[in-house]
Amino acid sequence: MKIRILLCCLLLKSVLLTRAQPAVHFPKTQDRSISYQGKALDSLIGFCSYKAIFFGECHTVFFEPDFKFRLICQLHETCGIRDVFMEIGHSAAFLFNGYLETGDTSLLYHPRLAYMYQNGNYASFWRNLYLYNKGLAEADKIRIYGVDFERVEVFKVLLSLMPAGREIPGPLLPVFEKIKVLSVDTTLGHFDKRFAAELKTLADMFRQEENAAKNFYGAAFPQVADIVRNESPHTTHVDPRNKAWAAYMESVIRDQHIDKFVAFFGSAHMGYSYGHSMPNKIKALSGFEKKVLSINSVYFNVLGGQKNTLLPYAGLIKGKNRDFLFRTYLPGTDRAVVYRAQDIQDAELSRSADYVLLVDESL
């Protein structure tokens, strides 16, 4: 009897706790489409009072791409935000921007780009973003920026930027011979030591023949230079990547005169409690003080993006807290809920961001 009473009290506490907190609820739908609550989100958060909006993602493939698309459109329509930073390399950003301009799907494959996973909703994310962008005036179109290390599509881009009909100058022949060989090497992966070494060798070759490369590539050289000078290291460690990302973002913000943007990076790069996180670094930039917003995310019962592996959770939480958070903050009728981070009873999450998105990805 005592056990029953205790369980009832815990259940009642959970219900009262979730009802008492300001939150935005995304109801479940029969077809698993997202029931986006844009007005309620803006009422809770007030997006347009910020200049830098960070979303800490978990690289999942169902709710996340649909939410990102709706959020990008909302921020564009209500706040005039058109600049989008992503956890991809400069060459991938070049290809995604090319797709948004032309609709040419060959840019997204061979090799398959990040955020083009075989399962899930990222293919429709890019298709929908292309159609949305197509209807915008040139000065209003969405622009994608990549901050992360280069991946194997780098060779495809360096070849595609070659001016048609122009003979490769002698000093650059060894460079392009190497690029052509690497572009068809299907054994390379972006975390392979050999790939990193080959890319470094290639960058060194370009630097040694920079004048010849400038003359050969012409107007396309700034894009080439951006790629070969990419300082983001090929590592899973957060600190060195964040350092390179922040430096690159600062230069892009300055050179492109960006006064407001949205950024989608993995949640490990985002926590306020982590001094070198991306939101903390951008907070230090002139003009962005007290104008940074961070939304972190946690997913439950999630199917991985690159492997069909079911994970109990993904995000900045401890495994032992998983059941409590899921039971307490995700009512059974909801696919997802956004809370103020300070209202979440979890030491890590409550200090990680301004708001937290919790998502149930149960199939």
C-alpha positions in Angstrom: 0.0 0.0 0.0 2.8 2.4 0.9 4.5 1.7 -2.3 1.4 2.5 -4.3 0.9 5.8 -2.5 4.6 6.7 -3.1 4.2 5.9 -6.8 1.1 8.0 -7.1 2.8 10.9 -5.3 5.7 10.7 -7.7 3.4 10.6 -10.7 1.4 13.6 -9.4 4.6 15.5 -8.8 5.7 14.8 -12.4 2.4 16.0 -13.8 2.4 19.1 -11.7 6.0 19.8 -12.5 5.5 19.7 -16.3 2.3 21.7 -16.2 3.8 24.4 -14.0 6.7 25.2 -16.3 6.5 27.4 -19.4 6.9 25.0 -22.3 6.0 24.5 -26.0 4.5 21.1 -26.8 4.8 19.4 -30.2 1.9 16.8 -30.3 2.4 13.4 -31.8 1.0 12.9 -35.3 -0.1 9.7 -37.0 2.2 10.0 -39.9 5.2 11.2 -37.7 5.2 14.6 -39.5 6.2 17.5 -37.2 3.4 19.6 -35.7 5.6 22.7 -35.7 4.6 25.3 -33.1 6.3 28.4 -34.4 4.1 31.1 -32.7 4.3 29.4 -29.4 8.1 29.0 -29.7 8.5 32.7 -30.5 6.2 33.7 -27.7 8.4 31.6 -25.2 11.8 32.6 -26.6 11.5 35.9 -28.6 13.9 34.9 -31.4 14.3 38.4 -33.0 15.8 39.8 -29.8 18.9 37.8 -30.5 21.6 38.1 -33.2 23.3 34.7 -32.8 21.0 31.6 -32.4 22.7 28.3 -31.7 20.9 25.0 -31.9 22.7 22.0 -30.3 21.7 19.0 -32.4 22.3 15.3 -31.9 22.8 14.4 -35.6 19.5 12.4 -35.7 17.5 11.9 -38.8 13.7 12.2 -38.3 12.4 15.0 -36.1 15.7 17.0 -36.3 15.8 17.8 -40.0 12.1 18.7 -40.1 12.5 21.0 -37.1 15.6 22.6 -38.5 13.8 23.4 -41.8 10.8 24.9 -40.0 13.1 26.9 -37.7 15.3 28.2 -40.6 12.1 29.4 -42.4 10.7 31.0 -39.3 13.9 32.9 -38.5 14.1 34.0 -42.1 10.6 35.2 -42.3 10.3 36.9 -38.9 13.9 38.0 -38.1 15.5 38.3 -41.6 18.1 35.7 -40.8 19.5 34.2 -44.0 23.0 33.0 -42.9 23.2 29.4 -41.7 26.4 27.8 -40.2 26.6 24.0 -40.1 29.0 21.3 -38.9 30.4 20.6 -42.4 33.5 21.6 -44.3 33.9 24.5 -46.7 33.7 22.2 -49.7 30.4 20.6 -48.5 29.0 24.1 -48.0 30.0 25.0 -51.5 28.1 22.0 -52.9 25.0 22.6 -50.7 24.9 26.2 -51.8 25.2 25.0 -55.4 22.3 22.7 -54.9 20.2 25.4 -53.3 20.9 27.6 -56.4 20.4 25.0 -59.1 18.5 22.0 -57.7 21.2 19.7 -59.2 21.1 16.6 -57.0 24.4 15.3 -58.4 26.1 17.8 -56.2 24.9 15.9 -53.1 26.2 12.5 -54.1 29.3 10.7 -55.3 30.5 11.1 -52.6 27.4 11.4 -50.4 27.6 14.5 -48.3 27.1 14.8 -44.5 23.5 15.5 -43.7 22.5 13.3 -46.7 22.1 10.1 -44.7 20.6 7.1 -46.4 17.7 6.9 -43.9 15.6 9.6 -42.4 14.4 13.0 -43.6 17.5 14.9 -44.6 16.9 14.4 -48.4 13.5 16.1 -47.9 15.1 18.8 -45.7 17.4 19.9 -48.6 14.6 19.5 -51.2 12.3 21.7 -49.1 15.0 24.3 -48.5 15.8 24.4 -52.2 12.1 25.0 -53.0 11.9 27.7 -50.3 15.0 29.4 -51.5 13.9 29.3 -55.1 11.0 31.7 -54.3 13.2 34.3 -52.6 14.8 37.4 -54.1 18.6 37.1 -54.7 19.4 39.4 -51.7 17.2 37.3 -49.4 18.4 33.8 -50.3 19.6 31.3 -47.6 23.4 31.0 -47.5 25.2 27.9 -46.0 28.6 28.2 -44.3 30.7 25.2 -43.2 33.1 25.5 -40.3 34.3 21.9 -39.8 37.1 19.9 -41.3 37.1 18.9 -45.0 35.8 15.5 -46.0 36.3 13.4 -49.2 34.1 15.7 -51.3 37.0 18.2 -51.2 38.6 16.6 -54.3 35.3 16.8 -56.3 35.1 20.6 -55.5 38.7 21.4 -56.4 38.2 19.7 -59.7 34.8 21.3 -60.4 36.2 24.8 -59.8 38.8 24.3 -62.6 38.0 26.8 -65.4 36.7 25.1 -68.5 39.0 25.0 -71.5 42.0 26.4 -69.7 45.2 24.4 -69.8 46.7 23.4 -66.5 50.0 25.2 -66.1 53.1 23.1 -65.6 53.7 23.8 -61.9 50.2 22.7 -61.1 50.2 19.4 -63.1 51.4 17.3 -60.1 48.8 18.9 -57.9 45.9 18.0 -60.2 47.3 14.5 -60.9 47.1 13.9 -57.2 43.6 15.4 -56.9 42.3 13.2 -59.7 43.8 10.0 -58.1 42.4 10.9 -54.7 38.9 11.8 -56.1 38.3 8.2 -57.2 39.9 6.5 -54.1 36.9 5.0 -52.3 39.0 3.6 -49.5 39.5 7.1 -48.0 37.5 8.2 -44.9 37.6 11.6 -43.3 39.0 10.3 -40.0 41.7 8.2 -41.7 45.2 9.4 -41.0 46.0 8.8 -44.6 43.3 11.2 -45.7 44.4 13.9 -43.4 48.0 13.5 -44.5 47.0 13.6 -48.2 45.0 16.7 -47.7 47.9 18.4 -45.9 50.3 17.5 -48.7 47.8 18.9 -51.2 47.4 22.1 -49.2 51.2 22.5 -49.0 51.5 22.0 -52.8 48.9 24.7 -53.4 50.7 27.1 -51.1 54.0 26.5 -52.9 52.4 27.3 -56.2 49.9 29.9 -54.9 50.6 32.5 -57.7 50.1 29.8 -60.4 46.9 28.7 -58.7 45.6 32.3 -58.5 46.1 32.8 -62.2 44.6 29.4 -63.1 41.5 29.5 -60.9 40.9 33.2 -61.4 37.6 34.4 -59.8 37.2 30.9 -58.1 40.5 31.1 -56.3 39.0 32.6 -53.0 36.8 29.5 -52.7 39.9 27.3 -53.4 41.9 29.2 -50.8 39.1 28.8 -48.3 39.2 25.1 -48.7 43.0 24.4 -48.7 43.5 26.8 -45.8 40.8 25.2 -43.6 42.4 24.9 -40.1 39.7 22.7 -38.5 41.6 19.5 -37.4 40.4 16.0 -38.3 39.6 14.9 -34.7 36.7 14.0 -32.5 38.1 16.3 -29.8 35.9 19.3 -29.2 38.5 22.0 -28.1 40.7 22.3 -31.1 37.7 22.2 -33.5 35.9 24.9 -31.6 39.0 27.1 -31.7 39.2 26.8 -35.4 35.4 27.1 -35.9 35.3 30.3 -33.9 38.2 31.9 -35.8 36.6 31.0 -39.1 33.2 32.3 -38.0 34.7 35.5 -36.8 36.4 36.1 -40.2 33.2 35.2 -42.2 31.0 37.5 -40.0 33.5 40.3 -40.6 34.1 39.8 -44.3 30.4 39.1 -45.2 29.0 41.8 -42.9 26.8 39.3 -41.1 24.9 40.9 -38.2 22.7 37.9 -37.4 22.8 34.2 -38.0 21.6 30.7 -36.9 24.1 27.8 -36.3 23.5 24.1 -36.1 26.3 22.2 -34.3 26.5 19.0 -32.3 25.5 19.5 -28.7 29.0 18.6 -27.4 30.2 21.9 -28.9 27.5 24.0 -27.3 27.2 23.9 -23.5 27.4 27.2 -21.6 29.0 25.4 -18.7 31.9 24.5 -21.1 34.1 27.7 -21.3 35.3 27.0 -24.9 31.8 26.3 -26.3 30.7 28.0 -29.5 28.0 30.2 -27.9 30.6 31.4 -25.3 33.1 32.2 -28.0 30.7 34.2 -30.1 29.5 36.0 -27.0 32.9 37.6 -26.8 32.6 39.2 -30.3 31.8 42.9 -30.6 28.2 43.4 -31.3 27.1 40.0 -30.0 27.3 40.6 -26.3 24.1 39.6 -24.6 22.6 38.8 -28.0 23.4 35.0 -28.1 20.7 32.4 -27.7 21.4 28.7 -27.2 18.9 25.8 -27.6 20.2 22.3 -26.7 18.5 19.0 -27.5 18.1 15.5 -26.1 16.6 12.6 -28.0 15.1 9.4 -26.6 14.7 6.1 -28.5 16.7 7.4 -31.4 17.9 5.8 -34.6 21.4 6.8 -35.5 22.0 8.8 -38.7 24.8 6.8 -40.2 24.0 3.4 -38.8 20.6 1.8 -38.2 21.3 1.5 -34.5 18.7 2.2 -31.9 20.1 4.3 -29.0 18.3 4.8 -25.7 19.2 8.5 -25.8 21.5 11.1 -27.5 22.6 14.4 -26.0 24.2 16.0 -22.9 22.7 13.8 -20.2 23.9 10.9 -18.0 22.5 7.5 -18.8 21.2 7.2 -15.2 19.0 10.2 -15.7 17.5 9.1 -18.9 14.3 7.4 -17.5 13.6 10.2 -15.1 13.9 12.9 -17.8 11.8 11.0 -20.3 9.1 10.1 -17.7 9.0 13.6 -16.2 9.3 16.0 -19.1 7.8 14.2 -22.1 4.1 13.6 -21.7 2.8 10.6 -23.6 0.9 12.8 -26.1 3.9 14.8 -27.1 6.6 14.0 -29.7 8.7 16.9 -28.3 8.7 19.7 -25.8 10.8 22.8 -25.4 11.5 24.0 -21.8 13.6 26.7 -20.3 16.9 25.0 -19.4 16.7 26.3 -15.8 13.4 24.4 -15.3 15.0 21.0 -16.1 16.0 19.0 -13.0 19.3 17.8 -14.5 22.6 19.5 -13.5 24.2 19.3 -16.9 21.2 20.2 -19.0 20.0 23.1 -16.8 23.4 24.8 -17.3 23.9 23.9 -20.9 21.7 26.4 -22.7 18.9 28.9 -22.5 16.3 26.3 -23.7 16.2 22.6 -24.1 14.3 20.6 -26.7 13.4 17.0 -25.6 12.3 14.6 -28.3 10.8 11.1 -28.3 11.8 9.4 -31.5 9.9 6.1 -30.8 8.9 4.5 -34.1 
